[in-house]
Amino acid sequence: MKFSLSRPRFEQLDHYLVRREYDKALAAVADELKRNPSQFNLLLRQAEILGLAGDRDKAIALYRKLAGRYAKDGFYAKAIALYKKILRLNPDLDEVHAELAIMIEQDKAAHVPLAERIQLRQPADGGVDEESGEHTPAGPGTDELKELQSSALFAAFEKDTLKEILTSTALRSYDEGDIIVTEGEPGSSLFLIVSGKVKVFTKGEQGEHIPLAELETGDFFGEVSMLTGKPRTATITAKSQVIAIELDKGSVDRIAAEHPEVRSTLEEFYERRAHETVEAVIRQMRGE
């Protein structure tokens, strides 16, 4: 396929990446950033391409900067995901978990408490306009609200405990159609969706797969299996490309041996969100 010389280079970005022409890809992103310097997704793309091009130091510096911005806005899960990408570029940077734990601790101390941020972003209920009599839609904020609510889990731990939790998490990537967990199999980890969507299924009486729900950014699944050791209650597949943070039971048990509050914090967090979980959907479907 030929490209016109008059086309903006940014439109050819995927073409450059496929051909591993990273210098051209970086130039295309740089040109676009001149027009949109605050475009967060462009900066993330730039960091990704720098890593692909082998410029690890610049990629890591940019990821650190972007993670700091996420943390300061209360989006801790996204910040964690970027720090995990830093470790993929340089596994020897052991200090990054302590760095992020300090960053989250500072955010908790210096900014509006996370609970208040969540309350401020609660979508409005909508209503009726007094003049026109027409219904006004609910206000925005649902997606960001979910992300802030999921961040509340990490905000619940003190700095030293949080560092151990962060060290024990893993960043997972799934392509569309991938099976993430399978109903009936042993369950020993929870997942937090950082980006993308998943589909939830359970088996019917004839063994057929019954669709139950879709989960997206900010949603958890697998927490009951991790806390209880019971088999998975549903099959979860990736509806799109998915990035998720995984925390396994073995790590939780190890950390809880020294910090008993870890398990109780996880259980309290689950209880607060119980009406939104996969297990709640299944119980409702089965009339339990």
Secondary structure, 3 states (H helix, E strand, C coil): CCCCCCCCHHHHHHHHHHCCCHHHHHHHHHHHHHHCCCCHHHHHHHHHHHHHCCCHHHHHHHHHHHHHHHHHCCCHHHHHHHHHHHHHHCCCCCCHHHHHHHHHHHHHHHCCCHHHHHHHCCCCCCEECCCCCCEECCCCCHHHHHHHHHHHHHHCCCHHHHHHHHHHCEEEEECCCCEEECCCCECCEEEEEEECCEEEEEECCCCCEEEEEEECCCCEECHHHHHHCCECCCEEEECCCEEEEEEEHHHHHHHHHHCCHHHHHHHHHHHHCHHHCHHHHHHHHHCC
